[in-house]
Structure formats: C-alpha cells, structure tokens
C-alpha cells in the first residue's frame, strides 16, 4: 500500500474515533426510537413502540455495556421471568388517572377491556442535543383514553451524563391537565419504574399473584436462584423486601451480573409531590418510586388523591444512576442526592 494512502487511512480512523467520543443521539423514526450512544456504543434508547402503550427507555446499560433491564417482552432472554408484560425498561405512568389504568396497559390486555386502560402516546421530539459530557432529549406526549381524548399533556426532559463510572439519567416531566380536571387516586402501582435483569433480582423462592385495578391476575413464578444477587437498601439503611412501602429520599439495588458489581439507584427530588417518596420495590425485579399512593403504603394513615384542575400542572423529577465496577456507598449516594436537590 502507498505510504501516503496508509497515513491518510490512519488519520481518517483517528478522526472517526474522536468523533465517536461522548454522546450521540441517533433519531430512528422508522423504528420509533431515538438511540442514545456513548463513545459510539448504544447505552439506551428512547422508544415509543405501539406495543408498550407508553414511551420507555430500553434497554439500559452500564458504561461497560452490561444490560441491566429485563429483555421481555421486547427482546426476551433465556432464563428470565415472563410476568407483567407492561414492565418494560424505564418508564413513568400511573394506575388510576380519572379511573383509567395507565400502568397495567400492554398488548396483553383483551380488546374488550381496553376501554378501562389509558395509553401515553408520543407526539414529537422537541429538542435533541448531544455533546462530549451531556445529552439532552425533550419530548412531548399525550396521556389518552381509548378514544384519543387527552387527559394530560406531558413534556419530558431527559438529561444523560456520565461521571465516575456512573451512567446518570435525570428524568423530569411536567404534566398538564388538558380537557378536564384530573384525579390521581391513591393506588399502589406507580410512578417512575424500571424492571431489572434476572441476575439483579433478589433471591426468592416465593410464588405470588398480583391483581390490577380491573381484576386481571398476573402470577410470578418460583425460579432457580442461581446467579441471582440483588439486594435493595435505602437511605435509612433498611434492606431487602422491607424497603417496600417505606419513605426515603433514595433507594439503591446492588447486585452482580456477568461478574461485574452493579448498583442501580433512584433519587427523589425535594420539590416533587409526596417527597420523600414511598417505594414500590419488589424482589422479583420491579423497582419503582410512587409518591402518590400514600393511602396504600401508609395503610390508611395518610391520603393524598392528588388533583389537577384543568390547565394546572405538576412537575416530577428523578435521577436514575447506573453504576458498575463496585458498589455505591451510602455516602456517595447521599452526595448525589444533595447534588440532585440543587437542580431546579
């Protein structure tokens, strides 16, 4: 090969490598998603598939490329659970909005019952900006009934950053009541949530059944616990299943997958309704924060039933941290929570 050509090829390769450093947002409207790449590799994607009945981030990965979310039902993997088909990636919705169930909706709901459920429809991308250390994606969605009536308009800001071995997602949204007043009844299922990969679940031999607001039953089966390593811990030091129905500024799930230590944390914001949030964290892999289900989690001692008058808004902000290489300490998480509290 001509020496000059060889040098040119090396220079072009070096430029291409440099160009891939940091974040890239790749809009794929034909696939109904926006890919989020870091150093040229997919780390998550904003997906608005019809089958999920809501926009989701899927999959979620560590900076090393380790997938921390369950694949089912979009991309099933051997050995993982196949319950709750509405648990997909990272999402935000709620079980009772003017009586409609947005949480439990999926393509598994029979057609004759669809009128009891709501959907969140992606409308458009408002902003897309990516750089070396930060990417921003702003979206517009509508919370609708089966006839397309808009109950809520949702403007969502995703801010993606990387720091000290952590992939950090700040998800902030403003919900605006559109055609009528809107009531968020105190219920169990909500609000920001993710469903983790099988190795990050908590070891359990328990079989259980869960019933949604309309009587549909979902069974969670007993599986072999080999390689299942997860354990929840919250700011107060409460661990395992005991974190469920506890208020806390943050909760973290620590575990190991493919030989790598992983921590996944969700942090509440002081300006959120219901702060500090109750936690709907389940050992079978559902990891959720629900600030609005106060009557359920307090066993009737508290009650919120948040209402929005027509044109009134409510803002929710959460920080999700996906850390790999070691386990995040309480001190580190407290510092991250203090930092997040400064976000306006």
N, C-alpha and C positions, 0 to 999 in steps of 0.2 A: 504494500500500500504506500502511496506517495506520502512522504513525511508531512507535508503541508496539510493534506487531507486528514491525516491521522490527528494532527494537532487541532484542526477545526472540529473534528468529531468530539474530542475530549473537551474542548471549550463549550460546545453546544450541550454536552451531557452535564457539565458543571452548572451551566446556566439553568438547565431544566431542573436539576436537583435543588438549586437555590430557590427557584420559582415555586417549588412544592413545599417549602418550609412555612410553618404556620398554618393558619386556617384557610380553607377554600369552601365556598358554598356553591353547589352544583345543582341548579334547578332542573328537574326532570318532570315537566308537566305531563308528558306521555305516560309516565309511571306513577303519577300523582304523589310525588315526593320531592323534597329538597335534601340532597345529600350533604352532610357535614363532614369534611375531610380535615385531618390534621397531619401535617407533613406528608401529604399525598395519600393518606390511608383513611378509609371510612371509619368514623368513630361513632356516628349516629346518623339518623335521617329523620326529618320531619315528614311524616306520612299521613295522607288523607284518603286512605282507601275506603271505598264504599262499604266493604265488609266489616270494618271496625266500628262503624257508626259514630266515630269521633276521630279527630286528629291525634296522633300519638308520635312519640319519639321511639323509633325502633330500627335496629337494635341499639342497645347501649353497650359501649366497650370501655375497657381500661385503656390507658395510653399505650400499653403493650399489645393491644389487640384482643384481649381476653373478653369474650362476650359474657355480660353479667345478667342479661334478661332471658327469660324463657322464650323458646322459639315458637311453641304452639300458640295460636293456630296458624300463624303466617308461615313459619318455617320450622315445622316440628323436628325435634331431635330425639334420638333413641334414648329411652330411659326416663324421659321427663313426664310430668303429670299432664293429663288432658282434661282437667276440670275447668270451670269458669272461662269459657271462650272469650269473654269480654275483658279478661285481664291481659292486656297487650302492651308491652313496652312501658313507657312512662306517659301518663295521661292525667287529665283533670276533668272531673264531672261530678254529678251528684244523683242520689237515688230518688229524691222527691222534690220536683220543681213544679209547682201548681199541680201536684198529683201525678205528674209524669216521671217515669223512671228512666233517667239517662244513664245511670251506672250499669245496669244489668243488660242493656240492649246489645245485641250482636246478631249475626246472621243465623244463630241457633234458635231465635225466638220464632214460634209459629206465626204465620201470616195473620191468622185470626186474632192474635193477641198484640200485634204490632201497635195498635191504637193506644195501648197502655204505656208505651215507651216513647222517649224522645231521642233525637239524634242531634249531633253537633256537626254542622256542615261547613267545611272550609269554603270561604268565599274568594279570598285573594291574598297574595303576598303584598304587604305594604312597604316593606323595606328589607333589603338584603345587602349586608356589608361584611367583608371579611378582611382580616389583616394578620400580621405575624402572631400577635398575642391574644387576639379577640375577634369574635364573630358575632354579628347581630342579625337576628331574623325577627321581623314583626309581621304578624298575620291577623287577618280578620275572619271570624267565624260567626255562624248563627246557631243558636240553640232552638230547634224547631220541633213541632209536633208532626204527626204522620201526614198532615195536610199541607205542611210547609209554613204554618203560622209561626212567626218569630217571637219567641218569649224573651230571649236575651241576645244581645249583641256582645261578642267577646273580642276584645283587642288584646293580643298576647305578644309580649316581648320575650324572646329567648336571647340570653347573652351567654356565649360559650367562651370559657377561658381555661388556661392551663397554668398550674402552679405547684411546684414541689411534689411532682408525682401524682397530682390530682387533676382529673377532668371535672370541671365545675360548670354546672348549668344553673343559671338564675332564670327562673320562670315566673314572670309577673304578668298578671292579666287584669283588665278592667271589664266587669260585667255590667251591662246597662239594660234595665227593663225597658222593653220596646212598646208593645201594643197594650199591655195591661200591667197591673201590679203583679208582683211575683213573690211567692212564698216558698222558702226553703224549709220544709218541715224537718224537725229533729229526727234523723234516721241514722242508721249505722253505716251505710255504705257511702263513702266519700273520702277525701275530695281530690287531693293530689296523691297519686299512687304509682307504684311500679310492681311488676311481677318478676321475681328473680329466677335465675337458672337453678336447676335441681341441686347442684353441689352447695349452693348458698342458702338453701332452705335449712330449717332447724331439724335435727334428727327427731323422728317421732314414729311411734307405732300406732298412733291413733287414726281411726277411721271416723269420718264425720260427714254430716249432711247440712247444707246451708239452703235457706229458703229466701227468695227475694220477695219484694212487696206484693207480688201478684201470685204467689203460691208456687212458683217454679222451683223445683228441688234440684240442687247440684250436689253430688256426692264427691267427697275427697277420699280417695282410696289409700290403704296402707301399702307402702312400698319398702323395698330393701333400703336400708340407711347407709349402705356402703358408700363412702366418699362424700356424705352429706355433713356439712361442717358449720353451718350458720349459727350465730347467736346474737340476739338483739341486746343493746344496752342503751339507756337514756342518760340524760344529763345528771339525774339524781342517783345513778348507779343501779337502778332497777334493771334486771336482766330477763331474757327469755320471754315466755308467754306472759309474764307479769307486766310487761310494758304495755300490753293491751289495755285500753280504757284508762290510761294514766295521762295526765297533762305533763308536758315537758317542752322545753324550747327546741330540743333536738333529740332524735333517736338515730342510732347507728347499727347497722348489721355488719358484723365481722365474720369472715369465713375464709375458705381456701378453695381455689379452683385451678385445676391443671398445675398444681404445685406452686401456685402464686397466692400470697396472702392478699386479701381484698377487703376494703371497708367501703360500705355504701351508707351515706348519711343524708338525711333530710333535715333542713333547718327552717324553723318558723321565723316570721318577721314580726317585730313588736307592733306594727300598725295593722296587722291582719285582724279581721273579726275573730273573736274567740281566742285570742292569744293568752297564754300559750296553749297550743292545740292539744286536743285528745289524739291518741294514736290508735289506729286500726291495723296493728301489726300482727300478722298471723304466721305461725310456724311453717305452714305449707308453702310460703313464698310470697304472699301478698304483703306489701309494705306500704302503708298509707297513713296520711295525716288528715283527720277530719275535725275541723274546728266547729262544725255546725250541728253535729249530732249529740248535743250536750245532754239531752234528756235520757238518751240510751246509755251513754257512758257513765253518767252520774247516778244511774238507777233512779231517776226521777227527782233528784235533789236540785237539779238545775234545768232550765229550759230556755231556749233561745228563739226558735222559729223565726229566723231572720227574714224580714220583708223588705222588698224594694218597691217603692212607688214608681209608677210609670215615669221614665226618663231619669230615675235615680240610678246611681252607680255604686258598686262595691269593688274594692281592689284587693287582690290576693297576690302575695309574693313569697316564693320559696326558693331556697338554694339546695341543689342536689349535688353531692360530692361523690365521685367515683375514684377511689384511691387504690393504688396497687404497690406491691413491694414490701409493705409492712402493715401493721395495724394502727389506725389513727388513735392517738391517745385522747383522753378526756380534755387535757389541757389544750391540745391542738384544736379540738372541736369547739371548745369554749371561745378560743381566739377567733375561729372562723365565724362563730355566731355573733361575736362582738363586732367583727368587721361587717357582716351582713346587715346588722342592725343600723349601720350608718347609711345604708342605701336608701334613697328616698324615692 
